[in-house]
Amino acid sequence: MIKKIELGATTRHEVFAEPTPLGLIGPSIGCAAPTPIPFGFRLTPAGLRTAAVLCLLLGAGCQFLPGMMSFVNRNLYGGTRSNAVALNWKPGRPLTVRICATGIDSHEQVVPGKHQFA
């Protein structure tokens, strides 16, 4: 008869489920929020503010939350990675606030033209 022998405490109890899917789907939805702008749709200032808030909230928030959940689950690598990515969203905040305050007249202000790459 074969017996299973456990060495030490191998049972692991995680408080939260695996938070990685939340950390991946949140920024993708956040990046999809302002996509009507490059396709030529005009946004009202209120609509632009809403898209910017969704972008930052889902982008940074849905990276920070899984990072904290990973730390609680004792996953040091996952927590560090998610929180580092969440902090990368912070530099875009002043630009987003400035664009929301002034507004965008056309998609040429967001999408660079050919002359800018020469």
Order of alpha helices (4+ residues) and beta strands (2+ residues): alpha-alpha-alpha-alpha-alpha
